[in-house]
Amino acid sequence: MIFDSHCHLDPRTYGGDAGVDAVIATAKAAGVTRMLTVGAGYGDGTAARAVAVARRHEGVWASVGVHPHDASTLDDAAMEALVALALDPEVVAWGEVGLDFYYDNAPRDVQRDALRRQIRVALELELPLILHDRDSEGETLEILKDEGAFHGAGVLYHCYAGDVPQMRELVALGGYVSIPGTVTWRKAEQTRDVVRAAPPDRLLVETDAPFLTPEPLRGRRNEPCHVALTVDCVAAVMGRPRDEVARLTTENACRFFGI
Ligand SMILES: [Zn+2]
């Protein structure tokens, strides 16, 4: 049993509802029996679509939030709609939220403001936070600390891209890291170092589907069943049996999401 802690099962990417249903069935047949579909990152209506998918499928949960790319869209009405969705029992996290200074799709001040507002809402709703941090040079972590995010329901860095000292700081604060399929890529030595050094009770695995397909399937559209390749790689790097890593990362995900 494996938990894909971060995928985007948006019907617009996978050929409609029937396509999403097929992708989920394939994942379950491959032993990926639990998934969190992220209700952020594809503009308007993404969160509602994620919640609808989670409602339709046992073993699939959703998050809601506004991705840093879309930070300019977070007005009061959008926040109100997200909060209403977050009350659904299928919603077990807020995110993905954070800072992306690599793409800079929204002005940095707007990104900072959206992150702070969403941390406050997640704390109020007692939902754990899923973070997206790209090239913020530590600013995401500074804002999390400043807003008291580590005193809430939890902090998870998805698609972890930091180095070992940064991971250690995050873990010392109570945070979790999620390892994507890129860990299988030849040049990802830093991610493999993080896997070796991280406390095993703070590691999750994810696909970030439809992106970041692991080797040897790189170049194809990613989907949750491929998280099994990431588990194989993480197990080899940790020097532990695959089943143990599958169980461990599933337990961590369930604890983090409170399910
Ligand atoms: Zn994502």
Residues whose N, C-alpha, C, O or C-beta is under 5 A from the ligand:
A	BS01	ZN	D208
